[in-house]
Amino acid sequence: QVYARGAMTLHALRKAVGDRAFFLILRAWATGHRDGHGTTAQFERLAERVSGKNLDSLFHTWLYAPGKPNRP
């Protein structure tokens, strides 16, 4: 079985914040972590800061809740 939840989480994030904010988040993440690594919590905070949205529910559903959520 292929693990796809990470990719599905990013897809849900893109739908929630829109293309412009989504790609700003990805660029900021790549730039900020070019020579290292980051945590999931750091990514969550960045996504909320860039998008201006509270994404707690989205990340809880896609990253922490048991089972595979329905696709967005």
NORTA-V135454 format. One record per residue. OMEGA is omega in whole degrees, -180 to 180 (* if undefined). Layout:
((OMEGA) (OMEGA))
This chain:
((-179) (177) (-177) (-174) (178) (179) (179) (177) (178) (178) (178) (178) (180) (179) (-177) (-174) (-178) (-175) (-176) (-179) (-179) (-178) (173) (178) (-178) (179) (179) (179) (-179) (179) (-177) (-176) (-176) (-176) (-178) (-178) (178) (-179) (176) (180) (177) (178) (179) (180) (178) (-179) (179) (180) (-177) (-176) (-176) (-178) (172) (-175) (-179) (-177) (179) (-178) (177) (-178) (-172) (-176) (-170) (-180) (178) (179) (-179) (-180) (174) (179) (179) (*))
